[in-house]
Amino acid sequence: MTHRVPDHARVIPLRSEPAAPAPAPAPREPLWRDLVGDVLRRERLAQERTLKDVADAARISMPYLSEVERGRKEASSEVLAAAARALGLGLGDLLSRAHGELARVTAPRIVTAPRTGTGRGTAGSARNGLCLAA
């Protein structure tokens, strides 16, 4: 026998407010190996050199250097120094460039208000630069 619930006893769900959208996930910080690999690849391409040429000069296997450039391998300091030297850089130069890239990609974005009435620059232009004082 089926039991029927009378109409006056049925529960009607109330409309609820739509759920707030989930906050966007925080951007993932880049890995050091990705940054170093990007610097190596950019420098190699800027010099218009092949992967084979740089790998031979650094005495590193070409597949391994390719993996380092793509951030797939966590290279030792010896390997990074050899790759840097093959590109005419010191290890400090390589690490400094990778650090600069890290600072660039993780720096908070600064929104500037439009400039008006100064007679300099264009209204609404934002300037990002470095100011050095002696």
N, CA, C and O atoms as a printed pandas DataFrame, in Angstrom:
     atom_number atom_name residue_name chain_id  residue_number  x_coord  y_coord  z_coord
0              1         N          MET        A               1    0.826   -1.156    0.000
1              2        CA          MET        A               1    0.000    0.000    0.000
2              3         C          MET        A               1    0.886    1.240    0.000
3              4         O          MET        A               1    1.840    1.316    0.774
4              5         N          THR        A               2    0.587    2.197   -0.845
5              6        CA          THR        A               2    1.364    3.420   -0.977
6              7         C          THR        A               2    0.756    4.477   -0.092
7              8         O          THR        A               2   -0.462    4.649   -0.044
8              9         N          HIS        A               3    1.612    5.175    0.602
9             10        CA          HIS        A               3    1.148    6.233    1.482
10            11         C          HIS        A               3    1.292    7.559    0.770
11            12         O          HIS        A               3    2.379    7.896    0.300
12            13         N          ARG        A               4    0.219    8.312    0.683
13            14        CA          ARG        A               4    0.216    9.586   -0.026
14            15         C          ARG        A               4    0.278   10.715    0.989
15            16         O          ARG        A               4   -0.467   10.729    1.970
16            17         N          VAL        A               5    1.199   11.685    0.734
17            18        CA          VAL        A               5    1.320   12.841    1.622
18            19         C          VAL        A               5    0.281   13.865    1.185
19            20         O          VAL        A               5    0.218   14.207    0.004
20            21         N          PRO        A               6   -0.540   14.362    2.115
21            22        CA          PRO        A               6   -1.546   15.359    1.748
22            23         C          PRO        A               6   -0.888   16.648    1.261
23            24         O          PRO        A               6    0.215   16.984    1.693
24            25         N          ASP        A               7   -1.560   17.371    0.361
25            26        CA          ASP        A               7   -1.017   18.594   -0.227
26            27         C          ASP        A               7   -0.599   19.606    0.837
27            28         O          ASP        A               7    0.435   20.254    0.679
28            29         N          HIS        A               8   -1.359   19.761    1.902
29            30        CA          HIS        A               8   -1.038   20.764    2.913
30            31         C          HIS        A               8    0.215   20.388    3.716
31            32         O          HIS        A               8    0.755   21.241    4.421
32            33         N          ALA        A               9    0.682   19.171    3.634
33            34        CA          ALA        A               9    1.847   18.727    4.394
34            35         C          ALA        A               9    3.124   18.722    3.552
35            36         O          ALA        A               9    4.202   18.459    4.085
36            37         N          ARG        A              10    3.029   19.004    2.261
37            38        CA          ARG        A              10    4.218   18.990    1.402
38            39         C          ARG        A              10    5.095   20.202    1.678
39            40         O          ARG        A              10    4.600   21.302    1.922
40            41         N          VAL        A              11    6.375   19.988    1.635
41            42        CA          VAL        A              11    7.342   21.056    1.854
42            43         C          VAL        A              11    7.767   21.582    0.490
43            44         O          VAL        A              11    8.219   20.835   -0.377
44            45         N          ILE        A              12    7.610   22.873    0.333
45            46        CA          ILE        A              12    8.014   23.508   -0.922
46            47         C          ILE        A              12    9.285   24.292   -0.629
47            48         O          ILE        A              12    9.271   25.200    0.202
48            49         N          PRO        A              13   10.381   23.956   -1.296
49            50        CA          PRO        A              13   11.635   24.665   -0.996
50            51         C          PRO        A              13   11.529   26.126   -1.407
51            52         O          PRO        A              13   10.965   26.453   -2.450
52            53         N          LEU        A              14   12.081   26.998   -0.570
53            54        CA          LEU        A              14   12.121   28.421   -0.887
54            55         C          LEU        A              14   13.261   28.670   -1.856
55            56         O          LEU        A              14   14.263   27.954   -1.857
56            57         N          ARG        A              15   13.099   29.680   -2.670
57            58        CA          ARG        A              15   14.194   30.047   -3.570
58            59         C          ARG        A              15   15.333   30.604   -2.737
59            60         O          ARG        A              15   15.141   31.463   -1.877
60            61         N          SER        A              16   16.470   30.114   -3.004
61            62        CA          SER        A              16   17.625   30.634   -2.267
62            63         C          SER        A              16   18.384   31.597   -3.170
63            64         O          SER        A              16   18.249   31.570   -4.394
64            65         N          GLU        A              17   19.173   32.436   -2.546
65            66        CA          GLU        A              17   20.003   33.367   -3.310
66            67         C          GLU        A              17   21.005   32.551   -4.110
67            68         O          GLU        A              17   21.490   31.518   -3.649
68            69         N          PRO        A              18   21.311   33.026   -5.312
69            70        CA          PRO        A              18   22.319   32.280   -6.075
70            71         C          PRO        A              18   23.645   32.300   -5.324
71            72         O          PRO        A              18   24.014   33.292   -4.695
72            73         N          ALA        A              19   24.332   31.196   -5.408
73            74        CA          ALA        A              19   25.615   31.090   -4.713
74            75         C          ALA        A              19   26.595   32.101   -5.296
75            76         O          ALA        A              19   26.649   32.311   -6.508
76            77         N          ALA        A              20   27.357   32.713   -4.418
77            78        CA          ALA        A              20   28.373   33.660   -4.875
78            79         C          ALA        A              20   29.415   32.896   -5.671
79            80         O          ALA        A              20   29.755   31.761   -5.335
80            81         N          PRO        A              21   29.920   33.518   -6.728
81            82        CA          PRO        A              21   30.930   32.808   -7.505
82            83         C          PRO        A              21   32.163   32.548   -6.647
83            84         O          PRO        A              21   32.547   33.364   -5.809
84            85         N          ALA        A              22   32.758   31.409   -6.877
85            86        CA          ALA        A              22   33.958   31.048   -6.121
86            87         C          ALA        A              22   35.072   32.023   -6.466
87            88         O          ALA        A              22   35.214   32.423   -7.622
88            89         N          PRO        A              23   35.853   32.404   -5.481
89            90        CA          PRO        A              23   36.960   33.324   -5.783
90            91         C          PRO        A              23   37.936   32.668   -6.751
91            92         O          PRO        A              23   38.159   31.458   -6.713
92            93         N          ALA        A              24   38.508   33.490   -7.611
93            94        CA          ALA        A              24   39.471   32.967   -8.576
94            95         C          ALA        A              24   40.670   32.423   -7.818
95            96         O          ALA        A              24   41.122   33.027   -6.846
96            97         N          PRO        A              25   41.187   31.279   -8.263
97            98        CA          PRO        A              25   42.353   30.736   -7.567
98            99         C          PRO        A              25   43.533   31.685   -7.708
99           100         O          PRO        A              25   43.685   32.356   -8.729
100          101         N          ALA        A              26   44.353   31.736   -6.693
101          102        CA          ALA        A              26   45.538   32.593   -6.735
102          103         C          ALA        A              26   46.442   32.112   -7.864
103          104         O          ALA        A              26   46.589   30.908   -8.074
104          105         N          PRO        A              27   47.049   33.051   -8.592
105          106        CA          PRO        A              27   47.929   32.623   -9.662
106          107         C          PRO        A              27   49.093   31.811   -9.098
107          108         O          PRO        A              27   49.649   32.129   -8.047
108          109         N          ARG        A              28   49.433   30.784   -9.807
109          110        CA          ARG        A              28   50.514   29.904   -9.372
110          111         C          ARG        A              28   51.851   30.593   -9.599
111          112         O          ARG        A              28   52.120   31.104  -10.687
112          113         N          GLU        A              29   52.683   30.605   -8.572
113          114        CA          GLU        A              29   54.004   31.191   -8.734
114          115         C          GLU        A              29   54.817   30.293   -9.658
115          116         O          GLU        A              29   54.727   29.068   -9.585
116          117         N          PRO        A              30   55.607   30.910  -10.523
117          118        CA          PRO        A              30   56.403   30.088  -11.434
118          119         C          PRO        A              30   57.495   29.340  -10.675
119          120         O          PRO        A              30   57.969   29.790   -9.632
120          121         N          LEU        A              31   57.873   28.218  -11.209
121          122        CA          LEU        A              31   58.964   27.453  -10.624
122          123         C          LEU        A              31   60.295   28.040  -11.091
123          124         O          LEU        A              31   60.403   28.559  -12.202
124          125         N          TRP        A              32   61.291   27.948  -10.235
125          126        CA          TRP        A              32   62.620   28.482  -10.559
126          127         C          TRP        A              32   63.159   27.835  -11.838
127          128         O          TRP        A              32   63.750   28.514  -12.677
128          129         N          ARG        A              33   62.955   26.526  -11.985
129          130        CA          ARG        A              33   63.475   25.844  -13.179
130          131         C          ARG        A              33   62.823   26.365  -14.455
131          132         O          ARG        A              33   63.461   26.399  -15.507
132          133         N          ASP        A              34   61.556   26.773  -14.371
133          134        CA          ASP        A              34   60.891   27.360  -15.540
134          135         C          ASP        A              34   61.509   28.707  -15.891
135          136         O          ASP        A              34   61.749   29.003  -17.062
136          137         N          LEU        A              35   61.763   29.516  -14.873
137          138        CA          LEU        A              35   62.339   30.842  -15.097
138          139         C          LEU        A              35   63.743   30.737  -15.695
139          140         O          LEU        A              35   64.065   31.426  -16.663
140          141         N          VAL        A              36   64.570   29.876  -15.113
141          142        CA          VAL        A              36   65.940   29.709  -15.603
142          143         C          VAL        A              36   65.913   29.158  -17.027
143          144         O          VAL        A              36   66.666   29.621  -17.885
144          145         N          GLY        A              37   65.069   28.193  -17.279
145          146        CA          GLY        A              37   64.952   27.627  -18.624
146          147         C          GLY        A              37   64.526   28.670  -19.640
147          148         O          GLY        A              37   65.048   28.707  -20.755
148          149         N          ASP        A              38   63.574   29.524  -19.258
149          150        CA          ASP        A              38   63.128   30.593  -20.159
150          151         C          ASP        A              38   64.267   31.553  -20.482
151          152         O          ASP        A              38   64.422   31.980  -21.626
152          153         N          VAL        A              39   65.064   31.889  -19.467
153          154        CA          VAL        A              39   66.191   32.802  -19.684
154          155         C          VAL        A              39   67.202   32.157  -20.631
155          156         O          VAL        A              39   67.684   32.810  -21.557
156          157         N          LEU        A              40   67.525   30.888  -20.410
157          158        CA          LEU        A              40   68.479   30.205  -21.286
158          159         C          LEU        A              40   67.976   30.171  -22.726
159          160         O          LEU        A              40   68.719   30.472  -23.660
160          161         N          ARG        A              41   66.723   29.805  -22.892
161          162        CA          ARG        A              41   66.175   29.710  -24.245
162          163         C          ARG        A              41   66.137   31.074  -24.921
163          164         O          ARG        A              41   66.515   31.200  -26.086
164          165         N          ARG        A              42   65.682   32.099  -24.197
165          166        CA          ARG        A              42   65.617   33.449  -24.772
166          167         C          ARG        A              42   66.993   33.931  -25.212
167          168         O          ARG        A              42   67.145   34.504  -26.291
168          169         N          GLU        A              43   67.988   33.695  -24.372
169          170        CA          GLU        A              43   69.350   34.126  -24.707
170          171         C          GLU        A              43   69.878   33.350  -25.911
171          172         O          GLU        A              43   70.499   33.931  -26.802
172          173         N          ARG        A              44   69.636   32.048  -25.940
173          174        CA          ARG        A              44   70.092   31.236  -27.079
174          175         C          ARG        A              44   69.452   31.710  -28.376
175          176         O          ARG        A              44   70.132   31.833  -29.394
176          177         N          LEU        A              45   68.166   31.972  -28.348
177          178        CA          LEU        A              45   67.460   32.432  -29.547
178          179         C          LEU        A              45   67.898   33.838  -29.938
179          180         O          LEU        A              45   67.986   34.149  -31.126
180          181         N          ALA        A              46   68.175   34.692  -28.950
181          182        CA          ALA        A              46   68.645   36.046  -29.246
182          183         C          ALA        A              46   69.995   35.997  -29.958
183          184         O          ALA        A              46   70.302   36.855  -30.786
184          185         N          GLN        A              47   70.787   34.996  -29.631
185          186        CA          GLN        A              47   72.091   34.832  -30.282
186          187         C          GLN        A              47   71.988   34.038  -31.581
187          188         O          GLN        A              47   72.989   33.802  -32.258
188          189         N          GLU        A              48   70.768   33.632  -31.920
189          190        CA          GLU        A              48   70.496   32.849  -33.128
190          191         C          GLU        A              48   71.360   31.595  -33.186
191          192         O          GLU        A              48   71.947   31.267  -34.217
192          193         N          ARG        A              49   71.421   30.902  -32.046
193          194        CA          ARG        A              49   72.209   29.679  -31.956
194          195         C          ARG        A              49   71.273   28.497  -31.817
195          196         O          ARG        A              49   70.157   28.621  -31.312
196          197         N          THR        A              50   71.741   27.361  -32.269
197          198        CA          THR        A              50   70.937   26.145  -32.182
198          199         C          THR        A              50   71.133   25.488  -30.826
199          200         O          THR        A              50   72.109   25.745  -30.120
200          201         N          LEU        A              51   70.200   24.653  -30.491
201          202        CA          LEU        A              51   70.285   23.883  -29.258
202          203         C          LEU        A              51   71.543   23.017  -29.292
203          204         O          LEU        A              51   72.253   22.906  -28.293
204          205         N          LYS        A              52   71.811   22.413  -30.433
205          206        CA          LYS        A              52   73.001   21.556  -30.580
206          207         C          LYS        A              52   74.274   22.350  -30.357
207          208         O          LYS        A              52   75.175   21.882  -29.662
208          209         N          ASP        A              53   74.367   23.532  -30.926
209          210        CA          ASP        A              53   75.558   24.368  -30.774
210          211         C          ASP        A              53   75.827   24.678  -29.300
211          212         O          ASP        A              53   76.953   24.520  -28.829
212          213         N          VAL        A              54   74.810   25.113  -28.582
213          214        CA          VAL        A              54   74.985   25.478  -27.174
214          215         C          VAL        A              54   75.257   24.231  -26.330
215          216         O          VAL        A              54   76.108   24.260  -25.441
216          217         N          ALA        A              55   74.548   23.149  -26.599
217          218        CA          ALA        A              55   74.771   21.905  -25.845
218          219         C          ALA        A              55   76.206   21.413  -26.037
219          220         O          ALA        A              55   76.853   20.995  -25.077
220          221         N          ASP        A              56   76.701   21.461  -27.273
221          222        CA          ASP        A              56   78.081   21.036  -27.531
222          223         C          ASP        A              56   79.072   21.928  -26.799
223          224         O          ASP        A              56   80.026   21.433  -26.197
224          225         N          ALA        A              57   78.854   23.242  -26.846
225          226        CA          ALA        A              57   79.759   24.183  -26.178
226          227         C          ALA        A              57   79.737   23.996  -24.665
227          228         O          ALA        A              57   80.756   24.190  -24.002
228          229         N          ALA        A              58   78.592   23.623  -24.118
229          230        CA          ALA        A              58   78.453   23.429  -22.678
230          231         C          ALA        A              58   78.817   22.013  -22.248
231          232         O          ALA        A              58   78.916   21.731  -21.054
232          233         N          ARG        A              59   79.014   21.126  -23.213
233          234        CA          ARG        A              59   79.296   19.715  -22.957
234          235         C          ARG        A              59   78.146   19.063  -22.184
235          236         O          ARG        A              59   78.340   18.327  -21.217
236          237         N          ILE        A              60   76.936   19.376  -22.665
237          238        CA          ILE        A              60   75.688   18.832  -22.109
238          239         C          ILE        A              60   74.995   18.138  -23.273
239          240         O          ILE        A              60   75.118   18.583  -24.414
240          241         N          SER        A              61   74.279   17.071  -23.008
241          242        CA          SER        A              61   73.552   16.433  -24.103
242          243         C          SER        A              61   72.438   17.364  -24.584
243          244         O          SER        A              61   71.824   18.086  -23.798
244          245         N          MET        A              62   72.198   17.327  -25.886
245          246        CA          MET        A              62   71.172   18.195  -26.469
246          247         C          MET        A              62   69.783   17.916  -25.870
247          248         O          MET        A              62   69.069   18.862  -25.538
248          249         N          PRO        A              63   69.383   16.643  -25.724
249          250        CA          PRO        A              63   68.063   16.398  -25.113
250          251         C          PRO        A              63   67.969   16.934  -23.688
251          252         O          PRO        A              63   66.920   17.432  -23.277
252          253         N          TYR        A              64   69.067   16.832  -22.931
253          254        CA          TYR        A              64   69.029   17.330  -21.553
254          255         C          TYR        A              64   68.900   18.851  -21.530
255          256         O          TYR        A              64   68.113   19.391  -20.753
256          257         N          LEU        A              65   69.660   19.542  -22.366
257          258        CA          LEU        A              65   69.557   21.003  -22.424
258          259         C          LEU        A              65   68.153   21.421  -22.845
259          260         O          LEU        A              65   67.613   22.404  -22.337
260          261         N          SER        A              66   67.572   20.685  -23.761
261          262        CA          SER        A              66   66.199   20.976  -24.183
262          263         C          SER        A              66   65.239   20.849  -22.999
263          264         O          SER        A              66   64.361   21.692  -22.812
264          265         N          GLU        A              67   65.409   19.798  -22.209
265          266        CA          GLU        A              67   64.557   19.590  -21.031
266          267         C          GLU        A              67   64.753   20.718  -20.011
267          268         O          GLU        A              67   63.793   21.172  -19.389
268          269         N          VAL        A              68   65.999   21.166  -19.845
269          270        CA          VAL        A              68   66.280   22.268  -18.914
270          271         C          VAL        A              68   65.594   23.533  -19.408
271          272         O          VAL        A              68   64.952   24.234  -18.627
272          273         N          GLU        A              69   65.724   23.833  -20.700
273          274        CA          GLU        A              69   65.095   25.039  -21.263
274          275         C          GLU        A              69   63.587   25.020  -21.097
275          276         O          GLU        A              69   62.972   26.068  -20.900
276          277         N          ARG        A              70   62.985   23.847  -21.175
277          278        CA          ARG        A              70   61.528   23.746  -21.050
278          279         C          ARG        A              70   61.067   23.622  -19.610
279          280         O          ARG        A              70   59.871   23.484  -19.354
280          281         N          GLY        A              71   62.007   23.668  -18.654
281          282        CA          GLY        A              71   61.643   23.588  -17.245
282          283         C          GLY        A              71   61.261   22.201  -16.800
283          284         O          GLY        A              71   60.610   22.045  -15.767
284          285         N          ARG        A              72   61.645   21.197  -17.543
285          286        CA          ARG        A              72   61.300   19.817  -17.192
286          287         C          ARG        A              72   62.333   19.170  -16.284
287          288         O          ARG        A              72   62.045   18.180  -15.611
288          289         N          LYS        A              73   63.545   19.736  -16.266
289          290        CA          LYS        A              73   64.615   19.188  -15.424
290          291         C          LYS        A              73   65.121   20.261  -14.481
291          292         O          LYS        A              73   65.257   21.424  -14.859
292          293         N          GLU        A              74   65.393   19.865  -13.266
293          294        CA          GLU        A              74   65.973   20.738  -12.243
294          295         C          GLU        A              74   67.481   20.548  -12.351
295          296         O          GLU        A              74   68.042   19.623  -11.763
296          297         N          ALA        A              75   68.126   21.421  -13.101
297          298        CA          ALA        A              75   69.545   21.269  -13.391
298          299         C          ALA        A              75   70.404   21.650  -12.197
299          300         O          ALA        A              75   70.032   22.499  -11.388
300          301         N          SER        A              76   71.564   21.004  -12.103
301          302        CA          SER        A              76   72.516   21.329  -11.041
302          303         C          SER        A              76   73.167   22.679  -11.342
303          304         O          SER        A              76   73.090   23.185  -12.461
304          305         N          SER        A              77   73.799   23.241  -10.337
305          306        CA          SER        A              77   74.487   24.516  -10.542
306          307         C          SER        A              77   75.622   24.362  -11.551
307          308         O          SER        A              77   75.921   25.303  -12.287
308          309         N          GLU        A              78   76.257   23.195  -11.597
309          310        CA          GLU        A              78   77.329   22.961  -12.579
310          311         C          GLU        A              78   76.785   22.995  -14.002
311          312         O          GLU        A              78   77.394   23.592  -14.890
312          313         N          VAL        A              79   75.647   22.360  -14.216
313          314        CA          VAL        A              79   75.037   22.349  -15.549
314          315         C          VAL        A              79   74.593   23.758  -15.931
315          316         O          VAL        A              79   74.810   24.192  -17.063
316          317         N          LEU        A              80   73.975   24.469  -14.997
317          318        CA          LEU        A              80   73.535   25.836  -15.296
318          319         C          LEU        A              80   74.720   26.743  -15.598
319          320         O          LEU        A              80   74.659   27.567  -16.511
320          321         N          ALA        A              81   75.800   26.592  -14.834
321          322        CA          ALA        A              81   76.996   27.400  -15.083
322          323         C          ALA        A              81   77.577   27.090  -16.464
323          324         O          ALA        A              81   77.996   28.002  -17.176
324          325         N          ALA        A              82   77.605   25.823  -16.843
325          326        CA          ALA        A              82   78.140   25.440  -18.152
326          327         C          ALA        A              82   77.272   26.000  -19.273
327          328         O          ALA        A              82   77.796   26.508  -20.264
328          329         N          ALA        A              83   75.961   25.914  -19.129
329          330        CA          ALA        A              83   75.056   26.449  -20.148
330          331         C          ALA        A              83   75.196   27.960  -20.244
331          332         O          ALA        A              83   75.205   28.519  -21.341
332          333         N          ALA        A              84   75.304   28.619  -19.100
333          334        CA          ALA        A              84   75.471   30.075  -19.091
334          335         C          ALA        A              84   76.772   30.454  -19.787
335          336         O          ALA        A              84   76.784   31.348  -20.634
336          337         N          ARG        A              85   77.877   29.777  -19.435
337          338        CA          ARG        A              85   79.181   30.063  -20.068
338          339         C          ARG        A              85   79.117   29.863  -21.574
339          340         O          ARG        A              85   79.693   30.645  -22.330
340          341         N          ALA        A              86   78.425   28.825  -22.014
341          342        CA          ALA        A              86   78.307   28.556  -23.446
342          343         C          ALA        A              86   77.585   29.699  -24.159
343          344         O          ALA        A              86   77.760   29.899  -25.361
344          345         N          LEU        A              87   76.778   30.442  -23.413
345          346        CA          LEU        A              87   76.056   31.583  -23.985
346          347         C          LEU        A              87   76.765   32.908  -23.699
347          348         O          LEU        A              87   76.245   33.978  -24.016
348          349         N          GLY        A              88   77.957   32.829  -23.099
349          350        CA          GLY        A              88   78.707   34.043  -22.813
350          351         C          GLY        A              88   78.233   34.761  -21.561
351          352         O          GLY        A              88   78.476   35.957  -21.397
352          353         N          LEU        A              89   77.565   34.043  -20.687
353          354        CA          LEU        A              89   77.066   34.611  -19.435
354          355         C          LEU        A              89   77.773   33.951  -18.262
355          356         O          LEU        A              89   78.283   32.837  -18.379
356          357         N          GLY        A              90   77.798   34.634  -17.151
357          358        CA          GLY        A              90   78.232   34.010  -15.911
358          359         C          GLY        A              90   77.014   33.422  -15.222
359          360         O          GLY        A              90   75.877   33.747  -15.561
360          361         N          LEU        A              91   77.261   32.557  -14.258
361          362        CA          LEU        A              91   76.147   31.979  -13.510
362          363         C          LEU        A              91   75.360   33.083  -12.809
363          364         O          LEU        A              91   74.132   33.025  -12.738
364          365         N          GLY        A              92   76.063   34.084  -12.294
365          366        CA          GLY        A              92   75.386   35.212  -11.646
366          367         C          GLY        A              92   74.471   35.957  -12.603
367          368         O          GLY        A              92   73.378   36.375  -12.222
368          369         N          ASP        A              93   74.916   36.127  -13.859
369          370        CA          ASP        A              93   74.082   36.789  -14.872
370          371         C          ASP        A              93   72.797   36.008  -15.106
371          372         O          ASP        A              93   71.707   36.578  -15.160
372          373         N          LEU        A              94   72.944   34.695  -15.245
373          374        CA          LEU        A              94   71.780   33.834  -15.479
374          375         C          LEU        A              94   70.803   33.922  -14.319
375          376         O          LEU        A              94   69.600   34.084  -14.523
376          377         N          LEU        A              95   71.322   33.815  -13.106
377          378        CA          LEU        A              95   70.447   33.842  -11.930
378          379         C          LEU        A              95   69.823   35.214  -11.727
379          380         O          LEU        A              95   68.672   35.321  -11.305
380          381         N          SER        A              96   70.582   36.267  -12.025
381          382        CA          SER        A              96   70.054   37.620  -11.899
382          383         C          SER        A              96   68.903   37.848  -12.889
383          384         O          SER        A              96   67.888   38.455  -12.547
384          385         N          ARG        A              97   69.074   37.362  -14.097
385          386        CA          ARG        A              97   67.998   37.507  -15.094
386          387         C          ARG        A              97   66.768   36.701  -14.697
387          388         O          ARG        A              97   65.637   37.155  -14.872
388          389         N          ALA        A              98   66.993   35.508  -14.162
389          390        CA          ALA        A              98   65.857   34.693  -13.714
390          391         C          ALA        A              98   65.149   35.373  -12.539
391          392         O          ALA        A              98   63.921   35.355  -12.453
392          393         N          HIS        A              99   65.929   35.970  -11.640
393          394        CA          HIS        A              99   65.335   36.703  -10.520
394          395         C          HIS        A              99   64.517   37.886  -11.026
395          396         O          HIS        A              99   63.417   38.137  -10.535
396          397         N          GLY        A             100   65.049   38.609  -12.001
397          398        CA          GLY        A             100   64.307   39.734  -12.571
398          399         C          GLY        A             100   62.996   39.285  -13.176
399          400         O          GLY        A             100   61.975   39.959  -13.037
400          401         N          GLU        A             101   63.023   38.153  -13.844
401          402        CA          GLU        A             101   61.794   37.603  -14.433
402          403         C          GLU        A             101   60.807   37.206  -13.341
403          404         O          GLU        A             101   59.605   37.432  -13.476
404          405         N          LEU        A             102   61.311   36.617  -12.262
405          406        CA          LEU        A             102   60.446   36.247  -11.141
406          407         C          LEU        A             102   59.796   37.487  -10.537
407          408         O          LEU        A             102   58.598   37.488  -10.258
408          409         N          ALA        A             103   60.572   38.526  -10.339
409          410        CA          ALA        A             103   60.035   39.771   -9.782
410          411         C          ALA        A             103   58.986   40.362  -10.723
411          412         O          ALA        A             103   57.967   40.884  -10.271
412          413         N          ARG        A             104   59.237   40.280  -12.022
413          414        CA          ARG        A             104   58.298   40.845  -12.998
414          415         C          ARG        A             104   56.966   40.103  -12.995
415          416         O          ARG        A             104   55.906   40.729  -13.002
416          417         N          VAL        A             105   57.013   38.779  -12.986
417          418        CA          VAL        A             105   55.761   38.022  -13.094
418          419         C          VAL        A             105   54.996   37.917  -11.780
419          420         O          VAL        A             105   53.809   37.591  -11.782
420          421         N          THR        A             106   55.663   38.189  -10.652
421          422        CA          THR        A             106   54.955   38.097   -9.376
422          423         C          THR        A             106   54.664   39.456   -8.760
423          424         O          THR        A             106   54.033   39.527   -7.706
424          425         N          ALA        A             107   55.109   40.539   -9.395
425          426        CA          ALA        A             107   54.866   41.878   -8.857
426          427         C          ALA        A             107   53.377   42.191   -8.917
427          428         O          ALA        A             107   52.707   41.861   -9.895
428          429         N          PRO        A             108   52.863   42.826   -7.874
429          430        CA          PRO        A             108   51.450   43.217   -7.921
430          431         C          PRO        A             108   51.245   44.252   -9.012
431          432         O          PRO        A             108   52.083   45.128   -9.227
432          433         N          ARG        A             109   50.138   44.140   -9.683
433          434        CA          ARG        A             109   49.812   45.088  -10.746
434          435         C          ARG        A             109   49.360   46.387  -10.108
435          436         O          ARG        A             109   48.465   46.383   -9.263
436          437         N          ILE        A             110   49.962   47.492  -10.498
437          438        CA          ILE        A             110   49.620   48.798   -9.945
438          439         C          ILE        A             110   48.743   49.525  -10.957
439          440         O          ILE        A             110   49.120   49.694  -12.116
440          441         N          VAL        A             111   47.586   49.947  -10.507
441          442        CA          VAL        A             111   46.676   50.694  -11.365
442          443         C          VAL        A             111   46.854   52.157  -11.013
443          444         O          VAL        A             111   46.756   52.543   -9.848
444          445         N          THR        A             112   47.115   52.967  -12.024
445          446        CA          THR        A             112   47.326   54.387  -11.757
446          447         C          THR        A             112   46.124   55.182  -12.224
447          448         O          THR        A             112   45.451   54.825  -13.191
448          449         N          ALA        A             113   45.876   56.258  -11.520
449          450        CA          ALA        A             113   44.782   57.156  -11.889
450          451         C          ALA        A             113   45.231   57.984  -13.089
451          452         O          ALA        A             113   46.426   58.221  -13.265
452          453         N          PRO        A             114   44.290   58.421  -13.910
453          454        CA          PRO        A             114   44.653   59.250  -15.055
454          455         C          PRO        A             114   45.344   60.534  -14.601
455          456         O          PRO        A             114   44.981   61.128  -13.587
456          457         N          ARG        A             115   46.327   60.938  -15.360
457          458        CA          ARG        A             115   47.036   62.182  -15.063
458          459         C          ARG        A             115   46.319   63.314  -15.767
459          460         O          ARG        A             115   45.994   63.210  -16.950
460          461         N          THR        A             116   46.075   64.379  -15.057
461          462        CA          THR        A             116   45.414   65.527  -15.669
462          463         C          THR        A             116   46.078   66.805  -15.206
463          464         O          THR        A             116   46.541   66.908  -14.070
464          465         N          GLY        A             117   46.118   67.757  -16.083
465          466        CA          GLY        A             117   46.544   69.091  -15.728
466          467         C          GLY        A             117   48.018   69.276  -15.467
467          468         O          GLY        A             117   48.408   70.351  -15.013
468          469         N          THR        A             118   48.857   68.305  -15.724
469          470        CA          THR        A             118   50.275   68.469  -15.431
470          471         C          THR        A             118   51.034   68.980  -16.648
471          472         O          THR        A             118   52.131   69.523  -16.519
472          473         N          GLY        A             119   50.455   68.806  -17.818
473          474        CA          GLY        A             119   51.146   69.227  -19.028
474          475         C          GLY        A             119   52.221   68.249  -19.447
475          476         O          GLY        A             119   52.883   68.460  -20.462
476          477         N          ARG        A             120   52.411   67.162  -18.670
477          478        CA          ARG        A             120   53.409   66.156  -19.021
478          479         C          ARG        A             120   52.714   64.834  -19.272
479          480         O          ARG        A             120   51.794   64.447  -18.551
480          481         N          GLY        A             121   53.159   64.167  -20.281
481          482        CA          GLY        A             121   52.593   62.854  -20.578
482          483         C          GLY        A             121   51.192   62.983  -21.144
483          484         O          GLY        A             121   50.683   64.082  -21.366
484          485         N          THR        A             122   50.600   61.857  -21.364
485          486        CA          THR        A             122   49.253   61.804  -21.898
486          487         C          THR        A             122   48.309   61.464  -20.774
487          488         O          THR        A             122   48.610   60.607  -19.943
488          489         N          ALA        A             123   47.182   62.117  -20.739
489          490        CA          ALA        A             123   46.201   61.811  -19.703
490          491         C          ALA        A             123   45.859   60.337  -19.777
491          492         O          ALA        A             123   45.589   59.796  -20.849
492          493         N          GLY        A             124   45.875   59.702  -18.621
493          494        CA          GLY        A             124   45.513   58.280  -18.560
494          495         C          GLY        A             124   46.687   57.347  -18.808
495          496         O          GLY        A             124   46.517   56.130  -18.746
496          497         N          SER        A             125   47.866   57.877  -19.085
497          498        CA          SER        A             125   48.990   56.981  -19.327
498          499         C          SER        A             125   49.577   56.509  -18.013
499          500         O          SER        A             125   49.596   57.243  -17.025
500          501         N          ALA        A             126   50.044   55.304  -18.013
501          502        CA          ALA        A             126   50.717   54.758  -16.832
502          503         C          ALA        A             126   52.176   54.599  -17.187
503          504         O          ALA        A             126   52.515   54.199  -18.301
504          505         N          ARG        A             127   53.031   54.908  -16.248
505          506        CA          ARG        A             127   54.460   54.781  -16.489
506          507         C          ARG        A             127   55.024   53.787  -15.511
507          508         O          ARG        A             127   54.836   53.907  -14.301
508          509         N          ASN        A             128   55.706   52.817  -16.035
509          510        CA          ASN        A             128   56.404   51.853  -15.197
510          511         C          ASN        A             128   57.868   52.052  -15.478
511          512         O          ASN        A             128   58.298   51.913  -16.623
512          513         N          GLY        A             129   58.633   52.367  -14.486
513          514        CA          GLY        A             129   60.049   52.565  -14.738
514          515         C          GLY        A             129   60.831   52.494  -13.452
515          516         O          GLY        A             129   60.297   52.204  -12.381
516          517         N          LEU        A             130   62.104   52.763  -13.587
517          518        CA          LEU        A             130   63.012   52.716  -12.468
518          519         C          LEU        A             130   63.564   54.112  -12.295
519          520         O          LEU        A             130   63.993   54.739  -13.264
520          521         N          CYS        A             131   63.559   54.594  -11.097
521          522        CA          CYS        A             131   64.074   55.921  -10.806
522          523         C          CYS        A             131   65.315   55.756   -9.946
523          524         O          CYS        A             131   65.247   55.170   -8.866
524          525         N          LEU        A             132   66.436   56.262  -10.407
525          526        CA          LEU        A             132   67.675   56.195   -9.649
526          527         C          LEU        A             132   68.087   57.591   -9.248
527          528         O          LEU        A             132   68.003   58.519  -10.053
528          529         N          ALA        A             133   68.519   57.750   -8.049
529          530        CA          ALA        A             133   68.990   59.044   -7.571
530          531         C          ALA        A             133   70.410   58.889   -7.082
531          532         O          ALA        A             133   70.770   57.872   -6.489
532          533         N          ALA        A             134   71.213   59.904   -7.336
533          534        CA          ALA        A             134   72.626   59.830   -6.905
534          535         C          ALA        A             134   72.800   60.543   -5.589
535          536         O          ALA        A             134   73.909   60.595   -5.058
